Amino acid sequence: MRLIDSHCHFDFDAFDPDRHRVWQQCRQVGVERLVIPAVSPPRWPALRELVAQQRDWYAAIGLHPWWVAETEIAPAELQRQIAQQVAESPCVAIGECGLDGAIVTPLAEQEPLFRAQLALAGELKLPLIVHACRCHSELLRLLKEYRPSRGGVIHAFTGSPEIAREYWKLGFYLGAGGTITYQRAAKTRRAFAALPLEAILLESDAPDMPLQGHQGQRNSPEYLPHIAAALAGLRGISVARVAEQTRRNTERLFALDEF
């Protein structure tokens, strides 16, 4: 089995004590590549240094909505800084960026910076890694307005089958993570059972989004095979088929073979 973790915060401090050991374990269970999205400008330089150490780790550069309030940056300056980072070091996507309706920072403050990243993704012809929480109508409105040419992925998707299809029509894959291992996540499980397999990426979101039975523990990309198995079970197909198709989807979206 050969898998790609399409969303892993492997640069976070949680992995500092044993990052090498975790990567060794990933390789042993078939996780061959990691896409590591940045969350705020102060983390960009360290991420660039990290991915330079390993050819199978890929960086994405962006500003996550959770870090908007503390970043205090104008949209145009954010664009300039991201463009500079992309010019200096290869990046596979813009992100993690997006909107979050569940945090203190109002959507009205988040939206200008997300718009800036949407526009830049179009200019640079890069896909987007999008965070979406309690804001699907607002997010769909913006995606329909900008129509990013390279599309992207809705990270950690937890919506209905109907909303999932709306994103897929706009050229956005849906990220399947630990949520689908929970029986109580019925709506999300239905969505991933109903979507075309060609529309799905696998992701750990490590060190966050732990799997069923691992609540309160550090999540890890080495658990990605369990997510693949959960998706296979929902769809009644083999894990091998899930692994092969999601790997192809991830390679296609992020053009990994060009790096």
GUMARKE-837744 format. One record per atom (N, C-alpha, C): residue number from 1; residue in one letter; x negated, y, z negated. Coordinates in pm, whole numbers, plus 50000, padded with zeros to 5 digits. Last residue first. Layout:
BEGIN
   nr  rest     px     py     pz
  NUM     a      X      Y      Z
...
***
This chain:
BEGIN
   nr  rest     px     py     pz
  259     f  49214  51812  50889
  259     f  49122  51862  50784
  259     f  49010  51761  50757
  258     e  49395  51704  51055
  258     e  49316  51815  51110
  258     e  49211  51864  51010
  257     d  49544  51525  50917
  257     d  49439  51471  51003
  257     d  49353  51578  51069
  256     l  49741  51677  50795
  256     l  49625  51635  50718
  256     l  49512  51582  50804
  255     a  49969  51840  50842
  255     a  49865  51823  50945
  255     a  49734  51776  50883
  254     f  50179  51843  50670
  254     f  50062  51920  50630
  254     f  49947  51910  50730
  253     l  50369  51682  50810
  253     l  50402  51815  50760
  253     l  50279  51899  50737
  252     r  50221  51444  50872
  252     r  50278  51528  50978
  252     r  50303  51670  50927
  251     e  50154  51339  50624
  251     e  50047  51370  50720
  251     e  50098  51465  50827
  250     t  50413  51299  50526
  250     t  50324  51393  50459
  250     t  50210  51435  50552
  249     n  50513  51103  50702
  249     n  50582  51231  50687
  249     n  50489  51338  50629
  248     r  50336  50892  50658
  248     r  50340  50958  50789
  248     r  50406  51094  50780
  247     r  50407  50833  50394
  247     r  50270  50874  50426
  247     r  50267  50948  50560
  246     t  50669  50756  50427
  246     t  50643  50879  50353
  246     t  50500  50928  50375
  245     q  50627  50517  50577
  245     q  50699  50631  50635
  245     q  50671  50761  50560
  244     e  50470  50351  50404
  244     e  50426  50384  50539
  244     e  50494  50509  50592
  243     a  50625  50336  50167
  243     a  50488  50387  50165
  243     a  50445  50433  50304
  242     v  50864  50219  50260
  242     v  50865  50351  50196
  242     v  50726  50413  50202
  241     r  50762  49972  50343
  241     r  50823  50063  50441
  241     r  50829  50205  50387
  240     a  50672  49868  50100
  240     a  50576  49889  50210
  240     a  50633  49985  50313
  239     v  50902  49831  49958
  239     v  50811  49937  49914
  239     v  50712  49969  50026
  238     s  51190  49768  50167
  238     s  51064  49729  50103
  238     s  50983  49851  50060
  237     i  51525  49871  50069
  237     i  51421  49840  50168
  237     i  51292  49807  50093
  236     g  51735  49991  49929
  236     g  51742  49852  49967
  236     g  51645  49813  50075
  235     r  51729  50242  49827
  235     r  51762  50230  49969
  235     r  51774  50085  50016
  234     l  51656  50215  49564
  234     l  51776  50293  49596
  234     l  51824  50267  49738
  233     g  51414  50072  49595
  233     g  51530  50010  49531
  233     g  51659  50082  49563
  232     a  51251  50269  49709
  232     a  51281  50147  49784
  232     a  51404  50077  49727
  231     l  51240  50447  49494
  231     l  51303  50488  49619
  231     l  51340  50367  49703
  230     a  51100  50289  49309
  230     a  51235  50336  49277
  230     a  51309  50377  49404
  229     a  50857  50255  49444
  229     a  50940  50138  49416
  229     a  51084  50178  49383
  228     a  50764  50519  49444
  228     a  50789  50450  49571
  228     a  50880  50330  49551
  227     i  50734  50546  49170
  227     i  50832  50630  49239
  227     i  50866  50569  49374
  226     h  50528  50367  49130
  226     h  50655  50342  49062
  226     h  50767  50426  49126
  225     p  50314  50481  49274
  225     p  50375  50356  49322
  225     p  50509  50325  49254
  224     l  50247  50706  49105
  224     l  50324  50725  49228
  224     l  50382  50595  49283
  223     y  50086  50697  48887
  223     y  50219  50637  48873
  223     y  50302  50649  49001
  222     e  49864  50843  48939
  222     e  49848  50697  48946
  222     e  49981  50624  48930
  221     p  49924  51106  48884
  221     p  49943  51057  49022
  221     p  49927  50906  49035
  220     s  50102  51131  48573
  220     s  49978  51112  48647
  220     s  50006  51066  48789
  219     n  50222  51301  48276
  219     n  50243  51230  48401
  219     n  50112  51224  48479
  218     r  50185  51262  47935
  218     r  50129  51325  48054
  218     r  50162  51240  48176
  217     q  50503  51208  47765
  217     q  50365  51174  47798
  217     q  50316  51254  47919
  216     g  50769  51261  47734
  216     g  50678  51314  47634
  216     g  50532  51284  47659
  215     q  50874  50958  47884
  215     q  50906  51092  47838
  215     q  50810  51134  47728
  214     h  50853  50719  48012
  214     h  50728  50788  47981
  214     h  50752  50931  47931
  213     g  51099  50623  48078
  213     g  51017  50542  47988
  213     g  50887  50607  47949
  212     q  51095  50770  48395
  212     q  51175  50704  48293
  212     q  51087  50611  48210
  211     l  50805  50988  48438
  211     l  50901  50887  48481
  211     l  50983  50836  48362
  210     p  50758  51346  48402
  210     p  50728  51205  48370
  210     p  50840  51111  48413
  209     m  50698  51622  48498
  209     m  50799  51534  48555
  209     m  50770  51386  48528
  208     d  50342  51710  48497
  208     d  50481  51725  48457
  208     d  50567  51616  48521
  207     p  50080  51716  48589
  207     p  50108  51637  48468
  207     p  50252  51644  48419
  206     a  50255  51571  48866
  206     a  50172  51554  48747
  206     a  50095  51684  48718
  205     d  50421  51548  49076
  205     d  50428  51674  49001
  205     d  50347  51664  48871
  204     s  50430  51332  49254
  204     s  50428  51306  49109
  204     s  50462  51431  49028
  203     e  50611  51246  49551
  203     e  50531  51339  49471
  203     e  50537  51301  49324
  202     l  50686  51168  49890
  202     l  50669  51125  49751
  202     l  50580  51222  49676
  201     l  50931  51300  50116
  201     l  50793  51291  50070
  201     l  50793  51238  49927
  200     i  51171  51243  50373
  200     i  51132  51233  50233
  200     i  50980  51227  50216
  199     a  51284  51210  50621
  199     a  51299  51342  50558
  199     a  51238  51350  50419
  198     e  51277  50954  50711
  198     e  51187  51049  50778
  198     e  51190  51187  50714
  197     l  51487  50835  50590
  197     l  51357  50816  50528
  197     l  51254  50912  50587
  196     p  51772  51045  50569
  196     p  51682  50966  50653
  196     p  51547  50952  50582
  195     l  51958  51019  50256
  195     l  51875  51093  50352
  195     l  51803  50998  50448
  194     a  52074  50848  50067
  194     a  52147  50879  50190
  194     a  52062  50948  50296
  193     a  51909  50823  49850
  193     a  51956  50699  49912
  193     a  52016  50727  50049
  192     f  51879  51083  49776
  192     f  51762  51015  49832
  192     f  51797  50878  49890
  191     a  52142  51137  49684
  191     a  52083  51215  49793
  191     a  51967  51141  49857
  190     r  52170  50960  49472
  190     r  52256  50945  49590
  190     r  52196  51018  49709
  189     r  51984  51073  49298
  189     r  51961  50938  49348
  189     r  52047  50911  49472
  188     t  52114  51313  49240
  188     t  51986  51315  49311
  188     t  51955  51178  49370
  187     k  52341  51214  49104
  187     k  52355  51297  49224
  187     k  52227  51297  49307
  186     a  52233  51071  48882
  186     a  52313  51003  48986
  186     a  52320  51084  49115
  185     a  52041  51051  48669
  185     a  52028  51147  48779
  185     a  52103  51097  48902
  184     r  52057  50841  48493
  184     r  52152  50951  48475
  184     r  52146  51054  48588
  183     q  51845  50674  48558
  183     q  51979  50634  48597
  183     q  52077  50751  48589
  182     y  51543  50794  48681
  182     y  51640  50805  48573
  182     y  51780  50770  48623
  181     t  51382  50803  48898
  181     t  51369  50684  48814
  181     t  51469  50684  48699
  180     i  51409  51044  49020
  180     i  51487  50934  49076
  180     i  51472  50804  48997
  179     t  51229  51209  48884
  179     t  51372  51221  48856
  179     t  51449  51100  48907
  178     g  50970  51182  48985
  178     g  51011  51101  48872
  178     g  51158  51105  48842
  177     g  51050  51264  49328
  177     g  50957  51244  49217
  177     g  51019  51161  49106
  176     a  51061  51361  49655
  176     a  51115  51264  49560
  176     a  51011  51237  49452
  175     g  51124  51647  49840
  175     g  51026  51579  49756
  175     g  51093  51491  49653
  174     l  51229  51675  50171
  174     l  51271  51674  50031
  174     l  51173  51590  49950
  173     y  51143  51903  50439
  173     y  51147  51772  50377
  173     y  51195  51787  50233
  172     f  51298  52128  50653
  172     f  51234  52109  50523
  172     f  51255  51967  50473
  171     g  51436  52212  50876
  171     g  51298  52167  50893
  171     g  51224  52147  50763
  170     l  51699  52263  50844
  170     l  51612  52380  50858
  170     l  51465  52342  50871
  169     k  51804  52015  50797
  169     k  51839  52081  50923
  169     k  51748  52200  50951
  168     w  51714  51981  50535
  168     w  51655  51900  50641
  168     w  51684  51960  50778
  167     y  51886  52154  50396
  167     y  51742  52180  50401
  167     y  51677  52105  50517
  166     e  52130  52019  50438
  166     e  52113  52158  50483
  166     e  51964  52194  50494
  165     r  52086  51775  50313
  165     r  52099  51778  50459
  165     r  52084  51919  50514
  164     a  52086  51862  50046
  164     a  51965  51802  50104
  164     a  51971  51807  50256
  163     i  52352  51935  50015
  163     i  52248  52039  50013
  163     i  52119  51986  50074
  162     e  52467  51677  50030
  162     e  52507  51782  50124
  162     e  52402  51893  50131
  161     p  52358  51534  49815
  161     p  52328  51492  49952
  161     p  52361  51600  50054
  160     s  52249  51785  49570
  160     s  52342  51688  49626
  160     s  52299  51643  49764
  159     g  51922  51825  49412
  159     g  52056  51863  49452
  159     g  52138  51748  49507
  158     t  51658  51815  49341
  158     t  51754  51755  49249
  158     t  51898  51790  49286
  157     f  51322  51793  49453
  157     f  51462  51819  49486
  157     f  51555  51744  49391
  156     a  51046  51855  49427
  156     a  51125  51806  49314
  156     a  51274  51828  49336
  155     h  51026  52099  49688
  155     h  50959  52020  49584
  155     h  51058  51979  49475
  154     i  51098  52096  50001
  154     i  51164  52140  49878
  154     i  51116  52046  49768
  153     v  50851  52176  50239
  153     v  50911  52075  50153
  153     v  50978  52143  50035
  152     g  50857  52300  50576
  152     g  50794  52280  50447
  152     g  50861  52168  50371
  151     g  50824  52488  50877
  151     g  50907  52425  50775
  151     g  50835  52412  50643
  150     r  50687  52625  51066
  150     r  50629  52496  51025
  150     r  50713  52427  50917
  149     s  50840  52858  51094
  149     s  50817  52772  51211
  149     s  50763  52634  51175
  148     p  51104  52959  50886
  148     p  50960  52931  50897
  148     p  50932  52826  51004
  147     r  51344  53143  50887
  147     r  51323  53029  50977
  147     r  51174  52997  50994
  146     y  51442  53368  50752
  146     y  51303  53367  50798
  146     y  51274  53254  50898
  145     e  51717  53311  50707
  145     e  51675  53443  50754
  145     e  51535  53437  50816
  144     k  51719  53056  50609
  144     k  51790  53082  50735
  144     k  51751  53217  50793
  143     l  51581  53103  50373
  143     l  51522  53015  50474
  143     l  51589  53033  50610
  142     l  51765  53268  50239
  142     l  51635  53320  50279
  142     l  51569  53234  50386
  141     r  51983  53090  50201
  141     r  52001  53218  50270
  141     r  51869  53273  50322
  140     l  51864  52890  50048
  140     l  51908  52859  50184
  140     l  51929  52986  50265
  139     l  51829  53037  49809
  139     l  51714  52985  49884
  139     l  51751  52954  50028
  138     e  52088  53092  49725
  138     e  51995  53202  49753
  138     e  51880  53155  49840
  137     s  52181  52827  49693
  137     s  52248  52918  49787
  137     s  52157  53034  49825
  136     h  52004  52719  49497
  136     h  52008  52665  49633
  136     h  52074  52760  49732
  135     c  51922  52763  49236
  135     c  51922  52877  49329
  135     c  51938  52832  49474
  134     r  51825  52585  49040
  134     r  51949  52661  49020
  134     r  51957  52784  49110
  133     c  51514  52589  49174
  133     c  51588  52547  49055
  133     c  51707  52640  49034
  132     a  51253  52510  49378
  132     a  51393  52552  49381
  132     a  51465  52499  49259
  131     h  50951  52568  49536
  131     h  51012  52539  49407
  131     h  51154  52594  49411
  130     v  50800  52457  49830
  130     v  50900  52544  49770
  130     v  50956  52487  49640
  129     i  50546  52499  50038
  129     i  50582  52411  49927
  129     i  50671  52494  49836
  128     l  50547  52545  50392
  128     l  50570  52597  50259
  128     l  50595  52483  50160
  127     p  50303  52538  50665
  127     p  50426  52498  50596
  127     p  50431  52556  50455
  126     l  50174  52806  50868
  126     l  50154  52705  50766
  126     l  50289  52664  50706
  125     k  50128  53030  51037
  125     k  50172  52900  51091
  125     k  50136  52786  50996
  124     l  50083  53279  50950
  124     l  49968  53188  50948
  124     l  49999  53050  51005
  123     e  50341  53387  50976
  123     e  50227  53449  51043
  123     e  50109  53354  51056
  122     g  50493  53217  50811
  122     g  50522  53229  50953
  122     g  50405  53285  51031
  121     a  50373  53267  50567
  121     a  50371  53131  50620
  121     a  50400  53131  50769
  120     l  50444  53534  50534
  120     l  50304  53499  50559
  120     l  50292  53358  50616
  119     a  50718  53517  50481
  119     a  50671  53589  50599
  119     a  50528  53548  50635
  118     l  50711  53373  50238
  118     l  50784  53322  50355
  118     l  50731  53386  50483
  117     q  50572  53552  50079
  117     q  50510  53424  50112
  117     q  50580  53355  50228
  116     a  50755  53762  50064
  116     a  50619  53788  50114
  116     a  50552  53657  50157
  115     r  50970  53634  49943
  115     r  50982  53684  50081
  115     r  50844  53706  50142
  114     f  50860  53601  49690
  114     f  50888  53483  49771
  114     f  50904  53523  49918
  113     l  50849  53865  49614
  113     l  50724  53791  49626
  113     l  50743  53661  49703
  112     p  51124  53937  49612
  112     p  51029  54007  49700
  112     p  50897  53930  49719
  111     e  51237  53743  49416
  111     e  51264  53736  49560
  111     e  51164  53813  49646
  110     q  51185  53796  49147
  110     q  51116  53686  49214
  110     q  51124  53698  49367
  109     e  51356  54001  49084
  109     e  51213  54025  49074
  109     e  51132  53917  49144
  108     a  51602  53880  49124
  108     a  51574  54004  49196
  108     a  51426  54041  49190
  107     l  51604  53675  48940
  107     l  51582  53641  49081
  107     l  51547  53766  49162
  106     p  51428  53771  48638
  106     p  51545  53773  48726
  106     p  51509  53735  48870
  105     t  51270  53566  48408
  105     t  51244  53659  48517
  105     t  51361  53657  48615
  104     v  51358  53346  48257
  104     v  51392  53482  48215
  104     v  51373  53583  48328
  103     i  51493  53074  48459
  103     i  51391  53138  48377
  103     i  51432  53282  48347
  102     a  51661  52956  48639
  102     a  51670  52909  48500
  102     a  51568  52975  48409
  101     g  51631  53002  48906
  101     g  51740  53069  48838
  101     g  51754  53032  48693
  100     d  51356  53049  49093
  100     d  51402  52972  48979
  100     d  51507  53052  48904
   99     l  51198  53010  49413
   99     l  51289  53081  49324
   99     l  51332  52988  49211
   98     g  50864  53005  49552
   98     g  51007  52976  49554
   98     g  51086  53063  49460
   97     c  50557  52813  49578
   97     c  50632  52938  49570
   97     c  50781  52904  49568
   96     e  50244  52671  49554
   96     e  50385  52654  49527
   96     e  50449  52790  49509
   95     g  50203  52786  49889
   95     g  50282  52738  49778
   95     g  50194  52688  49663
   94     i  50137  52712  50217
   94     i  50159  52823  50125
   94     i  50248  52770  50013
   93     a  49899  52450  50307
   93     a  50033  52508  50293
   93     a  50026  52635  50210
   92     v  49641  52365  50328
   92     v  49739  52291  50406
   92     v  49877  52354  50401
   91     c  49346  52555  50380
   91     c  49463  52526  50298
   91     c  49567  52457  50385
   90     p  48994  52614  50386
   90     p  49113  52554  50446
   90     p  49223  52524  50344
   89     s  48877  52935  50294
   89     s  48876  52791  50266
   89     s  49003  52728  50320
   88     e  48901  53193  50390
   88     e  48774  53152  50331
   88     e  48764  53001  50311
   87     a  49161  53220  50480
   87     a  49051  53245  50574
   87     a  48919  53191  50521
   86     v  49303  53174  50247
   86     v  49318  53080  50358
   86     v  49203  53095  50457
   85     q  49228  53403  50101
   85     q  49194  53269  50052
   85     q  49200  53166  50164
   84     q  49341  53603  50262
   84     q  49197  53599  50242
   84     q  49152  53461  50194
   83     a  49612  53545  50233
   83     a  49551  53536  50366
   83     a  49399  53529  50356
   82     i  49641  53603  49960
   82     i  49659  53465  50008
   82     i  49592  53448  50143
   81     q  49591  53881  49964
   81     q  49504  53792  49887
   81     q  49519  53646  49931
   80     r  49797  53980  50126
   80     r  49657  54003  50162
   80     r  49566  53903  50092
   79     q  50026  53902  49984
   79     q  50002  53852  50119
   79     q  49854  53864  50156
   78     l  49987  54056  49755
   78     l  49991  53910  49746
   78     l  49964  53848  49881
   77     e  50013  54308  49864
   77     e  49883  54267  49810
   77     e  49877  54115  49793
   76     a  50283  54307  49931
   76     a  50183  54323  50036
   76     a  50044  54279  49989
   75     p  50407  54275  49672
   75     p  50421  54176  49779
   75     p  50314  54186  49887
   74     a  50192  54346  49390
   74     a  50285  54391  49493
   74     a  50292  54287  49605
   73     i  50185  54182  49076
   73     i  50121  54208  49204
   73     i  50227  54251  49306
   72     e  50203  54048  48810
   72     e  50212  54192  48837
   72     e  50134  54229  48964
   71     t  50188  53807  48664
   71     t  50091  53836  48771
   71     t  50087  53983  48807
   70     e  50387  53755  48486
   70     e  50255  53785  48431
   70     e  50154  53826  48537
   69     a  50609  53706  48651
   69     a  50613  53815  48552
   69     a  50475  53853  48503
   68     v  50535  53479  48808
   68     v  50560  53609  48869
   68     v  50547  53721  48767
   67     w  50512  53222  48721
   67     w  50398  53309  48696
   67     w  50417  53450  48755
   66     w  50737  53091  48807
   66     w  50714  53098  48663
   66     w  50601  53195  48628
   65     p  50718  53092  49089
   65     p  50805  53190  49021
   65     p  50784  53199  48872
   64     h  50379  53073  49209
   64     h  50496  53005  49154
   64     h  50585  53107  49081
   63     l  50207  53160  49482
   63     l  50247  53215  49352
   63     l  50380  53154  49313
   62     g  49948  52967  49655
   62     g  50073  53042  49641
   62     g  50092  53096  49501
   61     i  49794  52730  49858
   61     i  49775  52855  49784
   61     i  49906  52931  49778
   60     a  49682  52395  49842
   60     a  49782  52490  49891
   60     a  49772  52613  49801
   59     a  49420  52163  49920
   59     a  49472  52277  49846
   59     a  49586  52345  49920
   58     y  49359  51818  49885
   58     y  49393  51929  49974
   58     y  49460  52040  49893
   57     w  49136  51547  49869
   57     w  49218  51642  49795
   57     w  49236  51766  49881
   56     d  48956  51395  50003
   56     d  49095  51351  50007
   56     d  49187  51434  49917
   55     r  48701  51491  49955
   55     r  48760  51514  50088
   55     r  48906  51474  50097
   54     q  48606  51665  49676
   54     q  48664  51538  49721
   54     q  48740  51560  49852
   53     q  48515  51912  49609
   53     q  48444  51797  49554
   53     q  48488  51665  49615
   52     a  48683  52103  49701
   52     a  48556  52089  49773
   52     a  48478  51966  49726
   51     v  48881  52108  49516
   51     v  48906  52030  49639
   51     v  48779  52014  49721
   50     l  48753  52275  49320
   50     l  48792  52137  49291
   50     l  48808  52056  49420
   49     e  48721  52524  49438
   49     e  48602  52448  49396
   49     e  48635  52301  49374
   48     r  48991  52590  49470
   48     r  48904  52578  49587
   48     r  48779  52497  49554
   47     l  49066  52604  49203
   47     l  49125  52502  49289
   47     l  49039  52482  49413
   46     a  48924  52825  49116
   46     a  48891  52695  49059
   46     a  48949  52582  49144
   45     p  49051  53032  49268
   45     p  48908  52999  49286
   45     p  48872  52861  49233
   44     w  49333  53019  49177
   44     w  49292  52988  49314
   44     w  49143  52954  49326
   43     r  49414  53101  48930
   43     r  49379  52961  48944
   43     r  49323  52928  49082
   42     p  49491  53368  48948
   42     p  49373  53334  48867
   42     p  49327  53189  48884
   41     p  49732  53348  49119
   41     p  49602  53392  49169
   41     p  49482  53358  49081
   40     s  49914  53038  49064
   40     s  49893  53181  49040
   40     s  49752  53220  49084
   39     v  49939  52774  49151
   39     v  50056  52838  49092
   39     v  50039  52987  49068
   38     a  49853  52551  49423
   38     a  49819  52649  49321
   38     a  49947  52716  49270
   37     p  49894  52204  49485
   37     p  49940  52341  49506
   37     p  49902  52433  49389
   36     i  49736  51950  49630
   36     i  49732  52020  49502
   36     i  49772  52165  49523
   35     v  49784  51635  49750
   35     v  49804  51776  49784
   35     v  49822  51850  49653
   34     l  49575  51354  49769
   34     l  49653  51443  49683
   34     l  49664  51580  49748
   33     r  49543  51012  49878
   33     r  49527  51156  49899
   33     r  49617  51232  49803
   32     e  49587  50746  49798
   32     e  49465  50780  49872
   32     e  49438  50930  49885
   31     v  49691  50511  49591
   31     v  49713  50654  49612
   31     v  49585  50711  49670
   30     g  49638  50243  49530
   30     g  49679  50278  49665
   30     g  49711  50424  49691
   29     v  49533  50174  49289
   29     v  49674  50139  49309
   29     v  49727  50186  49445
   28     q  49270  50266  49309
   28     q  49292  50123  49287
   28     q  49437  50082  49313
   27     r  49302  50540  49329
   27     r  49252  50465  49444
   27     r  49279  50316  49430
   26     c  49388  50595  49065
   26     c  49474  50623  49180
   26     c  49432  50539  49300
   25     q  49159  50534  48922
   25     q  49277  50450  48905
   25     q  49375  50471  49020
   24     q  48996  50744  49007
   24     q  48954  50605  49031
   24     q  49075  50511  49022
   23     w  49142  50956  48901
   23     w  49129  50942  49047
   23     w  49085  50800  49084
   22     v  49108  50911  48629
   22     v  49242  50906  48686
   22     v  49234  50886  48838
   21     r  48832  50951  48606
   21     r  48889  50820  48576
   21     r  49027  50806  48638
   20     h  48814  51224  48671
   20     h  48746  51124  48754
   20     h  48805  50986  48731
   19     r  48961  51345  48461
   19     r  49005  51358  48602
   19     r  48941  51251  48689
   18     d  48956  51360  48182
   18     d  48940  51230  48249
   18     d  48981  51232  48396
   17     p  48978  51622  48075
   17     p  48900  51519  48003
   17     p  48871  51394  48085
   16     d  49137  51771  48267
   16     d  48995  51800  48246
   16     d  48920  51687  48176
   15     f  49406  51746  48295
   15     f  49323  51642  48355
   15     f  49173  51665  48334
   14     a  49517  51967  48177
   14     a  49554  51837  48123
   14     a  49467  51724  48177
   13     d  49456  52190  48328
   13     d  49366  52153  48219
   13     d  49395  52014  48163
   12     f  49516  52126  48679
   12     f  49557  52172  48547
   12     f  49462  52116  48439
   11     d  49461  52020  48924
   11     d  49370  52122  48875
   11     d  49403  52168  48733
   10     f  49664  51860  48996
   10     f  49545  51793  48946
   10     f  49440  51891  48896
    9     h  49952  51867  49037
    9     h  49873  51977  48981
    9     h  49748  51920  48915
    8     c  50079  51744  49335
    8     c  50014  51706  49210
    8     c  49929  51822  49161
    7     h  50245  51639  49594
    7     h  50255  51751  49500
    7     h  50202  51706  49365
    6     s  50223  51414  49748
    6     s  50240  51542  49819
    6     s  50248  51661  49726
    5     d  50021  51153  49743
    5     d  50095  51235  49647
    5     d  50104  51376  49706
    4     i  50041  50888  49961
    4     i  49992  51025  49945
    4     i  50082  51094  49843
    3     l  49942  50540  49981
    3     l  50033  50647  49944
    3     l  49963  50781  49941
    2     r  49944  50218  50092
    2     r  49870  50344  50103
    2     r  49967  50459  50083
    1     m  49916  49880  50000
    1     m  50000  50000  50000
    1     m  49913  50125  50000
***
